[in-house]
């Protein structure tokens, strides 16, 4: 399988290289489908991360570009959800013992 | 000087009055004609002489884009104090209220966010430990 390359492995590893972005994924794994407000409030109250809303918004864009989250509009609301599939294949290239 | 009034921009005053009284459980306090609209306030039955919430028309052209931008990001326009966010969440959900944020512990409070059907998101919050000090409304509990 060459999934990592085809979905942009570099982008995914770069997205995961940032601790704030990993914390965002932690919180979305805790509960999926969150508004930007909920994500920001969780980062502040649970992790003491005082990033601006704009900064969090940019982190979400990086995560979405890497295929790790998906943002969807539902009426007037916008929700963000974690995409687990790319993560499941993250280490296949080293774990499945096959040549690529 | 003291604060006696808070306001929420609503898209329809009559609809807002029904939601804030019938669903949320506030009481109408003042209702007088004011031009094409009304000076319309509600209060909490737990504090009838307390802060009034003005259900203010969102007719100003800047009001709606402002509200829509907040709603898209899930930002509540204001926050109300409740004794227990989780039980209030159950009650309101059973009454058909749409929540965009289910109850979650955020530091010292448990908070949830719902749609007031008039173009706003509203937060409800209670202390994680009921006797843990000042409540969200500023009154001492316990």
gemmi code that builds the backbone of each chain (N, CA, C; Angstrom):
import gemmi

chains = {
    "A": [
        ("UNK", (0.842, -1.209, 0.000), (0.000, 0.000, 0.000), (0.872, 1.251, 0.000)),
        ("UNK", (0.426, 2.214, -0.745), (1.177, 3.467, -0.780), (0.287, 4.639, -0.386)),
        ("UNK", (-0.622, 4.331, 0.543), (-1.629, 5.334, 0.920), (-0.985, 6.626, 1.412)),
        ("UNK", (0.056, 6.480, 2.217), (0.671, 7.673, 2.799), (1.111, 8.639, 1.717)),
        ("UNK", (1.758, 8.092, 0.704), (2.223, 8.975, -0.364), (1.066, 9.592, -1.137)),
        ("UNK", (0.047, 8.740, -1.430), (-1.015, 9.243, -2.291), (-1.848, 10.312, -1.605)),
        ("UNK", (-2.015, 10.265, -0.282), (-2.799, 11.313, 0.375), (-1.925, 12.444, 0.890)),
        ("UNK", (-0.659, 12.413, 0.553), (0.195, 13.513, 0.966), (0.825, 13.256, 2.319)),
        ("UNK", (1.712, 12.288, 2.380), (2.358, 11.920, 3.635), (3.115, 13.070, 4.269)),
        ("UNK", (3.797, 13.855, 3.431), (4.546, 14.986, 3.980), (3.632, 15.936, 4.742)),
        ("UNK", (2.504, 16.232, 4.112), (1.549, 17.163, 4.743), (1.040, 16.614, 6.061)),
        ("UNK", (0.790, 15.301, 6.063), (0.252, 14.702, 7.284), (1.292, 14.727, 8.412)),
        ("UNK", (2.512, 14.350, 8.091), (3.535, 14.363, 9.149), (3.838, 15.791, 9.600)),
        ("UNK", (3.800, 16.725, 8.662), (4.013, 18.126, 9.041), (2.882, 18.598, 9.945)),
        ("UNK", (1.643, 18.222, 9.598), (0.498, 18.626, 10.415), (0.631, 18.058, 11.828)),
        ("UNK", (1.136, 16.825, 11.923), (1.239, 16.171, 13.230), (2.459, 16.627, 14.026)),
        ("UNK", (3.336, 17.400, 13.378), (4.568, 17.806, 14.065), (4.334, 18.922, 15.069)),
        ("UNK", (3.137, 19.511, 15.054), (2.871, 20.647, 15.936), (2.054, 20.196, 17.154)),
        ("UNK", (2.527, 20.521, 18.364), (1.836, 20.044, 19.573), (0.402, 20.568, 19.700)),
        ("UNK", (0.175, 21.809, 19.290), (-1.191, 22.339, 19.384), (-2.136, 21.557, 18.473)),
        ("UNK", (-1.636, 21.222, 17.272), (-2.479, 20.467, 16.345), (-2.739, 19.052, 16.870)),
        ("UNK", (-1.744, 18.474, 17.533), (-1.981, 17.148, 18.117), (-3.011, 17.247, 19.246)),
        ("UNK", (-2.955, 18.352, 20.008), (-3.931, 18.537, 21.083), (-5.336, 18.708, 20.513)),
        ("UNK", (-5.449, 19.414, 19.390), (-6.757, 19.553, 18.732), (-7.305, 18.169, 18.377)),
        ("UNK", (-6.428, 17.310, 17.841), (-6.864, 15.947, 17.502), (-7.255, 15.170, 18.758)),
        ("UNK", (-6.485, 15.365, 19.865), (-6.849, 14.723, 21.137), (-8.279, 15.082, 21.515)),
        ("UNK", (-8.595, 16.363, 21.428), (-9.914, 16.832, 21.867), (-11.018, 16.362, 20.917)),
        ("UNK", (-10.707, 16.283, 19.623), (-11.713, 15.780, 18.681), (-11.893, 14.275, 18.837)),
        ("UNK", (-10.833, 13.592, 19.302), (-10.967, 12.164, 19.582), (-11.821, 11.963, 20.826)),
        ("UNK", (-11.733, 12.913, 21.767), (-12.543, 12.865, 22.986), (-14.018, 13.045, 22.648)),
        ("UNK", (-14.302, 14.014, 21.768), (-15.673, 14.190, 21.264), (-15.604, 14.777, 19.866)),
        ("UNK", (-16.216, 14.090, 18.946), (-16.154, 14.519, 17.554), (-17.175, 15.627, 17.281)),
        ("UNK", (-16.998, 16.284, 16.146), (-17.979, 17.284, 15.712), (-18.045, 18.471, 16.658)),
        ("UNK", (-17.027, 19.291, 16.623), (-17.006, 20.459, 17.491), (-16.980, 21.743, 16.671)),
        ("UNK", (-17.568, 22.784, 17.257), (-17.463, 24.113, 16.648), (-16.077, 24.686, 16.959)),
        ("UNK", (-15.724, 25.729, 16.226), (-14.446, 26.409, 16.497), (-14.409, 26.909, 17.940)),
        ("UNK", (-15.539, 27.430, 18.410), (-15.615, 27.942, 19.788), (-15.290, 26.849, 20.792)),
        ("UNK", (-15.876, 25.662, 20.598), (-15.630, 24.578, 21.556), (-14.156, 24.162, 21.529)),
        ("UNK", (-13.589, 24.062, 20.339), (-12.173, 23.683, 20.243), (-11.307, 24.708, 20.969)),
        ("UNK", (-11.547, 25.985, 20.705), (-10.753, 27.048, 21.347), (-10.900, 26.989, 22.867)),
        ("UNK", (-12.146, 26.817, 23.333), (-12.386, 26.822, 24.775), (-11.737, 25.617, 25.440)),
        ("UNK", (-11.776, 24.466, 24.768), (-11.116, 23.273, 25.312), (-9.602, 23.486, 25.415)),
        ("UNK", (-9.010, 24.102, 24.393), (-7.564, 24.316, 24.420), (-7.174, 25.235, 25.578)),
        ("UNK", (-8.020, 26.256, 25.810), (-7.717, 27.215, 26.877), (-7.912, 26.577, 28.247)),
        ("UNK", (-9.129, 25.982, 28.460), (-9.461, 25.543, 29.809), (-8.823, 24.214, 30.184)),
        ("UNK", (-8.547, 23.360, 29.210), (-8.004, 22.050, 29.549), (-6.502, 21.957, 29.365)),
        ("UNK", (-5.961, 22.848, 28.534), (-4.534, 22.727, 28.219), (-3.759, 24.020, 28.427)),
        ("UNK", (-4.461, 25.066, 28.841), (-3.788, 26.338, 29.070), (-3.164, 26.933, 27.822)),
        ("UNK", (-3.711, 26.555, 26.662), (-3.170, 27.080, 25.406), (-3.947, 28.330, 25.001)),
        ("UNK", (-3.290, 29.464, 25.069), (-3.981, 30.726, 24.818), (-3.837, 31.227, 23.389)),
        ("UNK", (-3.872, 30.314, 22.424), (-3.751, 30.746, 21.032), (-4.992, 31.546, 20.628)),
        ("UNK", (-4.804, 32.445, 19.676), (-5.939, 33.233, 19.199), (-6.856, 32.354, 18.369)),
        ("UNK", (-8.089, 32.843, 18.198), (-9.039, 32.119, 17.364), (-8.498, 31.977, 15.938)),
        ("UNK", (-7.846, 33.038, 15.464), (-7.283, 33.004, 14.103), (-6.209, 31.922, 13.997)),
        ("UNK", (-5.394, 31.818, 15.031), (-4.321, 30.811, 15.004), (-4.918, 29.404, 14.984)),
        ("UNK", (-5.945, 29.189, 15.791), (-6.588, 27.862, 15.821), (-7.231, 27.569, 14.472)),
        ("UNK", (-7.841, 28.607, 13.906), (-8.457, 28.457, 12.585), (-7.419, 27.997, 11.560)),
        ("UNK", (-6.231, 28.573, 11.636), (-5.164, 28.190, 10.702), (-4.688, 26.762, 10.965)),
        ("UNK", (-4.592, 26.394, 12.238), (-4.231, 25.007, 12.564), (-5.248, 24.038, 11.963)),
        ("UNK", (-6.529, 24.412, 12.043), (-7.575, 23.541, 11.498), (-7.433, 23.419, 9.984)),
        ("UNK", (-7.049, 24.511, 9.331), (-6.847, 24.460, 7.872), (-5.709, 23.503, 7.516)),
        ("UNK", (-4.633, 23.549, 8.298), (-3.501, 22.648, 8.039), (-3.929, 21.196, 8.233)),
        ("UNK", (-4.670, 20.937, 9.308), (-5.137, 19.578, 9.580), (-6.083, 19.094, 8.490)),
        ("UNK", (-6.915, 20.009, 8.004), (-7.869, 19.616, 6.961), (-7.139, 19.341, 5.640)),
        ("UNK", (-6.149, 20.173, 5.324), (-5.383, 19.981, 4.085), (-4.642, 18.644, 4.114)),
        ("UNK", (-4.280, 18.211, 5.330), (-3.574, 16.941, 5.472), (-4.533, 15.759, 5.552)),
        ("UNK", (-5.821, 16.030, 5.508), (-6.814, 14.960, 5.534), (-7.102, 14.411, 6.921)),
        ("UNK", (-6.644, 15.119, 7.962), (-6.793, 14.591, 9.318), (-8.081, 15.043, 9.996)),
        ("UNK", (-8.660, 16.113, 9.505), (-9.991, 16.492, 9.982), (-10.834, 16.887, 8.773)),
        ("UNK", (-12.120, 16.949, 8.998), (-13.017, 17.449, 7.968), (-13.937, 18.495, 8.593)),
        ("UNK", (-14.132, 19.591, 7.871), (-15.058, 20.620, 8.322), (-16.305, 20.530, 7.466)),
        ("UNK", (-17.439, 20.602, 8.127), (-18.675, 20.557, 7.337), (-19.636, 21.616, 7.863)),
        ("UNK", (-20.366, 22.196, 6.923), (-21.415, 23.142, 7.292), (-22.709, 22.392, 7.473)),
        ("UNK", (-23.414, 22.718, 8.522), (-24.748, 22.158, 8.726), (-25.650, 23.340, 9.014)),
        ("UNK", (-26.368, 23.758, 7.985), (-27.150, 24.981, 8.125), (-26.231, 26.150, 8.395)),
        ("UNK", (-26.470, 26.839, 9.488), (-25.666, 28.025, 9.794), (-24.448, 27.674, 10.655)),
        ("UNK", (-24.361, 26.410, 11.055), (-23.252, 26.005, 11.918), (-22.138, 25.374, 11.101)),
        ("UNK", (-20.947, 25.361, 11.715), (-19.819, 24.662, 11.095), (-19.168, 23.765, 12.145)),
        ("UNK", (-19.024, 22.486, 11.791), (-18.454, 21.516, 12.726), (-17.179, 20.913, 12.164)),
        ("UNK", (-16.288, 20.521, 13.071), (-15.016, 19.906, 12.685), (-14.961, 18.498, 13.261)),
        ("UNK", (-14.566, 17.542, 12.412), (-14.492, 16.162, 12.898), (-13.165, 15.533, 12.494)),
        ("UNK", (-12.739, 14.575, 13.324), (-11.460, 13.904, 13.086), (-11.643, 12.853, 11.987)),
        ("UNK", (-10.633, 12.698, 11.152), (-10.655, 11.670, 10.104), (-9.646, 10.597, 10.486)),
        ("UNK", (-10.132, 9.451, 10.920), (-9.233, 8.440, 11.485), (-8.538, 7.582, 10.425)),
        ("UNK", (-9.124, 7.502, 9.251), (-8.615, 6.574, 8.243), (-7.134, 6.802, 7.900)),
        ("UNK", (-6.732, 8.052, 7.593), (-5.308, 8.257, 7.275), (-4.405, 7.862, 8.443)),
        ("UNK", (-4.878, 8.080, 9.676), (-4.066, 7.754, 10.845), (-3.869, 6.256, 10.974)),
        ("UNK", (-4.886, 5.497, 10.582), (-4.797, 4.038, 10.686), (-3.675, 3.499, 9.805)),
        ("UNK", (-3.423, 4.185, 8.688), (-2.413, 3.700, 7.750), (-1.046, 4.366, 7.943)),
        ("UNK", (-0.985, 5.204, 8.982), (0.200, 6.025, 9.202), (1.487, 5.211, 9.242)),
        ("UNK", (1.443, 4.090, 9.945), (2.672, 3.331, 10.169), (2.719, 2.018, 9.396)),
        ("UNK", (1.750, 1.822, 8.487), (1.700, 0.562, 7.726), (3.025, 0.252, 7.028)),
        ("UNK", (3.613, 1.295, 6.471), (4.822, 1.084, 5.665), (5.951, 0.466, 6.474)),
        ("UNK", (5.925, 0.720, 7.798), (6.977, 0.130, 8.625), (6.499, -1.118, 9.353)),
        ("UNK", (5.195, -1.224, 9.555), (4.677, -2.311, 10.375), (4.299, -3.553, 9.580)),
        ("UNK", (3.912, -3.373, 8.299), (3.415, -4.547, 7.580), (4.537, -5.342, 6.920)),
        ("UNK", (5.760, -4.845, 7.005), (6.915, -5.606, 6.582), (7.034, -5.839, 5.093)),
        ("UNK", (6.244, -5.111, 4.289), (6.322, -5.307, 2.847), (7.185, -4.220, 2.218)),
        ("UNK", (7.749, -4.596, 1.070), (8.497, -3.600, 0.307), (7.507, -2.697, -0.433)),
        ("UNK", (7.814, -1.412, -0.556), (6.904, -0.515, -1.267), (7.467, -0.137, -2.618)),
    ],
    "B": [
        ("UNK", (-23.884, 53.554, 40.105), (-24.188, 52.954, 38.808), (-24.255, 51.434, 38.938)),
        ("UNK", (-25.193, 50.843, 38.252), (-25.286, 49.379, 38.295), (-25.774, 48.870, 36.942)),
        ("UNK", (-25.534, 47.613, 36.676), (-25.957, 47.023, 35.410), (-27.334, 46.397, 35.616)),
        ("UNK", (-28.311, 46.864, 34.855), (-29.670, 46.343, 35.032), (-30.217, 45.672, 33.778)),
        ("UNK", (-29.439, 45.745, 32.690), (-29.977, 45.294, 31.408), (-28.889, 44.619, 30.585)),
        ("UNK", (-29.269, 43.502, 29.964), (-28.427, 42.896, 28.931), (-29.325, 42.741, 27.719)),
        ("UNK", (-28.740, 42.590, 26.552), (-29.621, 42.474, 25.394), (-29.174, 41.360, 24.465)),
        ("UNK", (-30.125, 40.845, 23.719), (-29.821, 39.888, 22.653), (-30.559, 40.372, 21.408)),
        ("UNK", (-29.847, 40.412, 20.281), (-30.488, 40.783, 19.013), (-31.310, 39.607, 18.509)),
        ("UNK", (-32.592, 39.806, 18.314), (-33.453, 38.712, 17.837), (-34.086, 39.068, 16.503)),
        ("UNK", (-34.337, 38.036, 15.689), (-34.880, 38.309, 14.351), (-36.388, 38.540, 14.376)),
        ("UNK", (-37.044, 38.138, 15.472), (-38.493, 38.277, 15.562), (-38.851, 38.349, 17.049)),
        ("UNK", (-39.355, 39.497, 17.486), (-39.565, 39.678, 18.924), (-40.618, 38.734, 19.496)),
        ("UNK", (-41.690, 38.493, 18.755), (-42.750, 37.631, 19.273), (-42.252, 36.187, 19.407)),
        ("UNK", (-41.537, 35.737, 18.368), (-40.972, 34.388, 18.418), (-39.981, 34.273, 19.576)),
        ("UNK", (-39.187, 35.329, 19.753), (-38.198, 35.340, 20.834), (-38.881, 35.275, 22.195)),
        ("UNK", (-39.957, 36.034, 22.340), (-40.678, 36.032, 23.622), (-41.176, 34.622, 23.942)),
        ("UNK", (-41.700, 33.952, 22.931), (-42.199, 32.588, 23.163), (-41.063, 31.660, 23.570)),
        ("UNK", (-39.940, 31.738, 22.852), (-38.829, 30.841, 23.164), (-38.263, 31.116, 24.561)),
        ("UNK", (-38.032, 32.388, 24.839), (-37.378, 32.724, 26.110), (-38.289, 32.498, 27.317)),
        ("UNK", (-39.628, 32.537, 27.103), (-40.540, 32.264, 28.217), (-40.988, 30.800, 28.202)),
        ("UNK", (-41.636, 30.359, 27.135), (-42.202, 28.999, 27.101), (-41.134, 27.920, 27.213)),
        ("UNK", (-40.025, 28.090, 26.510), (-39.008, 27.033, 26.479), (-37.984, 27.223, 27.601)),
        ("UNK", (-37.381, 28.420, 27.659), (-36.326, 28.619, 28.661), (-36.901, 28.808, 30.058)),
        ("UNK", (-38.101, 29.407, 30.161), (-38.721, 29.565, 31.473), (-38.563, 30.936, 32.102)),
        ("UNK", (-38.108, 31.916, 31.328), (-38.065, 33.278, 31.856), (-39.474, 33.862, 31.855)),
        ("UNK", (-39.626, 35.052, 32.480), (-40.927, 35.717, 32.530), (-40.835, 37.082, 31.864)),
        ("UNK", (-41.924, 37.464, 31.201), (-41.956, 38.793, 30.596), (-41.990, 39.843, 31.702)),
        ("UNK", (-41.167, 40.871, 31.561), (-41.172, 41.916, 32.585), (-41.729, 43.217, 32.027)),
        ("UNK", (-41.197, 43.657, 30.914), (-41.642, 44.919, 30.318), (-41.996, 44.678, 28.863)),
        ("UNK", (-43.108, 45.263, 28.424), (-43.522, 45.126, 27.024), (-44.275, 46.392, 26.644)),
        ("UNK", (-43.567, 47.347, 26.060), (-44.197, 48.603, 25.659), (-43.827, 48.906, 24.212)),
        ("UNK", (-44.750, 49.520, 23.464), (-44.450, 49.855, 22.075), (-43.265, 50.809, 21.995)),
        ("UNK", (-42.421, 50.600, 20.999), (-41.275, 51.492, 20.784), (-41.096, 51.620, 19.270)),
        ("UNK", (-41.793, 52.615, 18.685), (-41.754, 52.766, 17.240), (-42.385, 51.551, 16.582)),
        ("UNK", (-41.711, 50.997, 15.589), (-42.281, 49.824, 14.910), (-42.042, 48.537, 15.694)),
        ("UNK", (-41.230, 48.613, 16.752), (-40.943, 47.425, 17.547), (-41.455, 47.612, 18.971)),
        ("UNK", (-40.933, 46.789, 19.876), (-41.364, 46.860, 21.276), (-40.134, 46.932, 22.178)),
        ("UNK", (-40.288, 47.602, 23.324), (-39.280, 47.494, 24.389), (-39.709, 46.285, 25.205)),
        ("UNK", (-39.025, 45.171, 24.974), (-39.496, 43.884, 25.452), (-38.392, 43.230, 26.274)),
        ("UNK", (-38.665, 43.032, 27.569), (-37.635, 42.399, 28.402), (-38.204, 41.182, 29.147)),
        ("UNK", (-37.299, 40.263, 29.461), (-37.659, 39.118, 30.295), (-36.706, 39.070, 31.491)),
        ("UNK", (-37.179, 38.412, 32.551), (-36.328, 38.212, 33.737), (-36.426, 36.754, 34.162)),
        ("UNK", (-35.509, 36.355, 34.993), (-35.561, 35.009, 35.553), (-36.526, 34.992, 36.738)),
        ("UNK", (-37.405, 33.977, 36.814), (-38.281, 33.875, 37.992), (-37.488, 33.667, 39.278)),
        ("UNK", (-36.217, 33.300, 39.144), (-35.367, 33.139, 40.336), (-34.858, 34.480, 40.835)),
        ("UNK", (-35.043, 35.534, 40.023), (-34.497, 36.844, 40.379), (-35.254, 37.936, 39.610)),
        ("UNK", (-36.502, 38.155, 40.040), (-37.380, 39.053, 39.282), (-36.936, 40.513, 39.320)),
        ("UNK", (-36.168, 40.884, 40.324), (-35.663, 42.258, 40.388), (-34.245, 42.347, 39.832)),
        ("UNK", (-33.793, 41.246, 39.253), (-32.421, 41.209, 38.752), (-32.290, 41.760, 37.347)),
        ("UNK", (-31.177, 41.423, 36.719), (-30.876, 41.908, 35.363), (-31.970, 41.459, 34.390)),
        ("UNK", (-32.423, 42.407, 33.564), (-33.408, 42.083, 32.529), (-32.688, 41.815, 31.216)),
        ("UNK", (-33.250, 40.900, 30.453), (-32.723, 40.639, 29.116), (-33.640, 41.311, 28.099)),
        ("UNK", (-33.082, 42.247, 27.354), (-33.836, 42.965, 26.330), (-33.809, 42.146, 25.037)),
        ("UNK", (-34.984, 41.805, 24.549), (-35.088, 41.088, 23.271), (-35.173, 42.154, 22.186)),
        ("UNK", (-34.022, 42.483, 21.666), (-33.856, 43.677, 20.838), (-33.892, 43.309, 19.353)),
        ("UNK", (-34.670, 44.028, 18.536), (-34.727, 43.707, 17.106), (-33.350, 43.820, 16.451)),
        ("UNK", (-33.069, 42.868, 15.541), (-31.759, 42.907, 14.862), (-31.881, 43.631, 13.515)),
        ("UNK", (-32.722, 44.679, 13.484), (-33.018, 45.362, 12.220), (-31.828, 46.158, 11.669)),
        ("UNK", (-30.887, 46.529, 12.518), (-29.726, 47.271, 12.007), (-28.954, 46.393, 11.014)),
        ("UNK", (-28.570, 46.961, 9.857), (-27.918, 46.137, 8.828), (-26.642, 45.435, 9.289)),
        ("UNK", (-26.001, 45.956, 10.312), (-24.766, 45.312, 10.776), (-25.053, 44.125, 11.689)),
        ("UNK", (-26.259, 44.062, 12.231), (-26.535, 43.068, 13.277), (-26.527, 41.639, 12.730)),
        ("UNK", (-27.161, 41.443, 11.582), (-27.288, 40.057, 11.098), (-25.960, 39.440, 10.649)),
        ("UNK", (-25.157, 40.167, 9.848), (-23.836, 39.584, 9.504), (-23.008, 39.260, 10.740)),
        ("UNK", (-23.096, 40.124, 11.740), (-22.390, 39.920, 13.012), (-22.868, 38.627, 13.669)),
        ("UNK", (-24.179, 38.460, 13.757), (-24.741, 37.253, 14.386), (-24.359, 35.995, 13.607)),
        ("UNK", (-24.462, 36.088, 12.270), (-24.176, 34.906, 11.453), (-22.726, 34.455, 11.598)),
        ("UNK", (-21.823, 35.443, 11.701), (-20.402, 35.098, 11.839), (-20.144, 34.406, 13.178)),
        ("UNK", (-20.805, 34.874, 14.231), (-20.638, 34.232, 15.538), (-21.194, 32.811, 15.519)),
        ("UNK", (-22.377, 32.655, 14.923), (-23.015, 31.336, 14.895), (-22.157, 30.341, 14.118)),
        ("UNK", (-21.599, 30.780, 12.987), (-20.792, 29.873, 12.157), (-19.611, 29.314, 12.937)),
        ("UNK", (-19.049, 30.121, 13.833), (-17.909, 29.665, 14.625), (-18.327, 29.073, 15.968)),
        ("UNK", (-19.632, 29.013, 16.202), (-20.115, 28.398, 17.439), (-19.983, 29.267, 18.673)),
        ("UNK", (-19.835, 30.576, 18.461), (-19.585, 31.482, 19.589), (-20.907, 31.930, 20.207)),
        ("UNK", (-21.123, 31.638, 21.497), (-22.357, 32.077, 22.133), (-22.386, 33.594, 22.322)),
        ("UNK", (-23.590, 34.158, 22.157), (-23.758, 35.600, 22.292), (-23.711, 36.008, 23.757)),
        ("UNK", (-24.266, 35.147, 24.615), (-24.190, 35.411, 26.043), (-24.318, 34.091, 26.786)),
        ("UNK", (-24.254, 34.143, 28.098), (-24.261, 32.927, 28.902), (-25.207, 33.082, 30.087)),
        ("UNK", (-25.973, 32.034, 30.373), (-26.879, 32.034, 31.519), (-26.402, 31.014, 32.544)),
        ("UNK", (-26.612, 31.364, 33.820), (-26.226, 30.462, 34.909), (-27.342, 29.476, 35.182)),
        ("UNK", (-26.990, 28.209, 35.311), (-27.959, 27.184, 35.704), (-27.374, 26.395, 36.863)),
        ("UNK", (-28.243, 25.686, 37.578), (-27.777, 24.904, 38.721), (-26.982, 23.693, 38.246)),
        ("UNK", (-27.491, 23.060, 37.186), (-26.842, 21.850, 36.675), (-26.990, 21.810, 35.153)),
        ("UNK", (-25.900, 22.047, 34.468), (-25.933, 22.136, 33.006), (-26.469, 20.854, 32.384)),
        ("UNK", (-26.079, 19.700, 32.938), (-26.466, 18.445, 32.293), (-27.975, 18.203, 32.376)),
        ("UNK", (-28.585, 18.494, 33.527), (-30.029, 18.266, 33.635), (-30.791, 19.311, 32.820)),
        ("UNK", (-30.267, 20.520, 32.777), (-30.903, 21.562, 31.960), (-30.812, 21.196, 30.471)),
        ("UNK", (-29.686, 20.615, 30.098), (-29.489, 20.145, 28.725), (-30.538, 19.080, 28.373)),
        ("UNK", (-30.745, 18.135, 29.296), (-31.751, 17.086, 29.065), (-33.133, 17.705, 28.900)),
        ("UNK", (-33.473, 18.639, 29.775), (-34.797, 19.266, 29.741), (-35.010, 20.017, 28.428)),
        ("UNK", (-34.018, 20.805, 28.040), (-34.171, 21.620, 26.831), (-34.164, 20.760, 25.574)),
        ("UNK", (-33.325, 19.741, 25.573), (-33.294, 18.865, 24.399), (-34.634, 18.158, 24.217)),
        ("UNK", (-35.233, 17.752, 25.337), (-36.546, 17.108, 25.273), (-37.594, 18.081, 24.741)),
        ("UNK", (-37.361, 19.379, 24.950), (-38.294, 20.406, 24.461), (-37.992, 20.794, 23.022)),
        ("UNK", (-37.022, 20.087, 22.405), (-36.740, 20.325, 20.992), (-35.653, 21.345, 20.708)),
        ("UNK", (-34.933, 21.778, 21.742), (-33.881, 22.775, 21.544), (-32.656, 22.124, 20.901)),
        ("UNK", (-32.084, 22.810, 19.933), (-30.923, 22.294, 19.197), (-29.636, 22.748, 19.890)),
        ("UNK", (-28.830, 21.787, 20.329), (-27.540, 22.108, 20.936), (-26.425, 21.952, 19.907)),
        ("UNK", (-25.515, 22.910, 19.851), (-24.347, 22.770, 18.979), (-23.126, 22.363, 19.804)),
        ("UNK", (-23.258, 22.427, 21.110), (-22.198, 21.928, 21.995), (-22.852, 21.225, 23.170)),
        ("UNK", (-22.657, 19.914, 23.242), (-23.188, 19.158, 24.364), (-22.388, 19.519, 25.616)),
        ("UNK", (-22.940, 19.219, 26.797), (-22.240, 19.607, 28.028), (-20.811, 19.083, 28.067)),
        ("UNK", (-19.895, 19.941, 28.427), (-18.498, 19.541, 28.533), (-17.857, 20.332, 29.676)),
        ("UNK", (-16.977, 19.651, 30.407), (-16.295, 20.301, 31.514), (-15.200, 21.193, 30.971)),
        ("UNK", (-15.270, 22.471, 31.325), (-14.289, 23.457, 30.875), (-13.722, 24.143, 32.116)),
        ("UNK", (-12.643, 23.606, 32.641), (-12.106, 24.185, 33.863), (-13.118, 24.073, 34.987)),
        ("UNK", (-13.473, 25.201, 35.623), (-14.364, 25.134, 36.792), (-15.843, 24.970, 36.454)),
        ("UNK", (-16.200, 25.050, 35.165), (-17.618, 24.996, 34.809), (-17.924, 23.847, 33.845)),
        ("UNK", (-19.192, 23.466, 33.844), (-19.720, 22.583, 32.796), (-20.574, 23.473, 31.908)),
        ("UNK", (-20.275, 23.472, 30.604), (-20.950, 24.409, 29.707), (-21.530, 23.671, 28.512)),
        ("UNK", (-22.641, 24.196, 28.012), (-23.248, 23.701, 26.784), (-23.761, 24.906, 26.003)),
        ("UNK", (-23.970, 24.715, 24.697), (-24.372, 25.846, 23.849), (-25.546, 25.422, 22.973)),
        ("UNK", (-26.602, 26.258, 22.979), (-27.779, 25.935, 22.159), (-28.162, 27.109, 21.262)),
        ("UNK", (-29.051, 26.811, 20.319), (-29.560, 27.801, 19.365), (-30.866, 28.372, 19.911)),
        ("UNK", (-30.964, 29.690, 19.994), (-32.178, 30.302, 20.563), (-33.282, 30.485, 19.528)),
        ("UNK", (-33.088, 29.981, 18.335), (-34.036, 30.034, 17.200), (-34.243, 31.451, 16.662)),
        ("UNK", (-33.565, 32.416, 17.252), (-33.727, 33.809, 16.837), (-32.419, 34.366, 16.289)),
        ("UNK", (-31.494, 33.436, 15.939), (-30.248, 33.874, 15.318), (-29.064, 33.942, 16.255)),
        ("UNK", (-29.219, 33.407, 17.477), (-28.111, 33.447, 18.438), (-27.812, 32.067, 18.994)),
        ("UNK", (-26.566, 31.890, 19.384), (-26.208, 30.762, 20.226), (-26.086, 31.277, 21.648)),
        ("UNK", (-26.563, 30.484, 22.595), (-26.551, 30.867, 24.006), (-25.862, 29.752, 24.795)),
        ("UNK", (-24.996, 30.161, 25.719), (-24.325, 29.178, 26.573), (-25.054, 29.055, 27.904)),
        ("UNK", (-25.137, 27.831, 28.420), (-25.543, 27.655, 29.813), (-24.352, 27.046, 30.546)),
        ("UNK", (-24.176, 27.450, 31.791), (-23.011, 26.980, 32.534), (-23.345, 26.824, 34.002)),
        ("UNK", (-22.771, 25.789, 34.601), (-22.875, 25.598, 36.048), (-21.502, 25.225, 36.577)),
        ("UNK", (-21.318, 25.424, 37.871), (-20.044, 25.074, 38.467), (-19.900, 23.552, 38.512)),
        ("UNK", (-18.669, 23.071, 38.302), (-18.419, 21.633, 38.377), (-18.763, 21.125, 39.773)),
        ("UNK", (-18.311, 21.888, 40.780), (-18.657, 21.558, 42.160), (-19.583, 22.648, 42.664)),
        ("UNK", (-20.853, 22.279, 42.936), (-21.864, 23.286, 43.260), (-21.485, 24.196, 44.425)),
        ("UNK", (-20.671, 23.691, 45.370), (-20.323, 24.551, 46.499), (-18.896, 25.092, 46.343)),
        ("UNK", (-18.473, 25.161, 45.091), (-17.089, 25.528, 44.840), (-16.831, 27.020, 44.737)),
        ("UNK", (-17.735, 27.870, 45.215), (-17.453, 29.304, 45.175), (-18.490, 30.054, 44.369)),
        ("UNK", (-18.056, 31.119, 43.688), (-18.989, 31.986, 42.978), (-19.588, 31.245, 41.786)),
        ("UNK", (-20.882, 31.376, 41.594), (-21.516, 30.791, 40.418), (-21.325, 31.733, 39.253)),
        ("UNK", (-21.805, 31.301, 38.062), (-21.639, 32.124, 36.864), (-22.382, 33.433, 36.956)),
        ("UNK", (-23.428, 33.494, 37.779), (-24.175, 34.743, 37.877), (-23.539, 35.682, 38.888)),
        ("UNK", (-22.488, 35.201, 39.554), (-21.789, 36.058, 40.497), (-22.288, 35.903, 41.911)),
        ("UNK", (-23.378, 35.168, 42.117), (-23.881, 35.012, 43.473), (-23.114, 33.905, 44.178)),
        ("UNK", (-23.033, 33.999, 45.478), (-22.331, 32.960, 46.230), (-23.276, 31.783, 46.430)),
        ("UNK", (-22.756, 30.606, 46.239), (-23.579, 29.425, 46.487), (-22.878, 28.561, 47.522)),
        ("UNK", (-23.652, 27.707, 48.199), (-23.070, 26.764, 49.146), (-22.726, 27.421, 50.466)),
    ],
}
model = gemmi.Model(1)
for chain_id, residues in chains.items():
    chain = gemmi.Chain(chain_id)
    for i, (resn, *xyz) in enumerate(residues, 1):
        res = gemmi.Residue()
        res.name, res.seqid = resn, gemmi.SeqId(i, " ")
        for name, pos in zip(("N", "CA", "C"), xyz):
            atom = gemmi.Atom()
            atom.name, atom.element = name, gemmi.Element(name[0])
            atom.pos, atom.b_iso = gemmi.Position(*pos), 0.0
            res.add_atom(atom)
        chain.add_residue(res)
    model.add_chain(chain)
structure = gemmi.Structure()
structure.add_model(model)
structure.setup_entities()
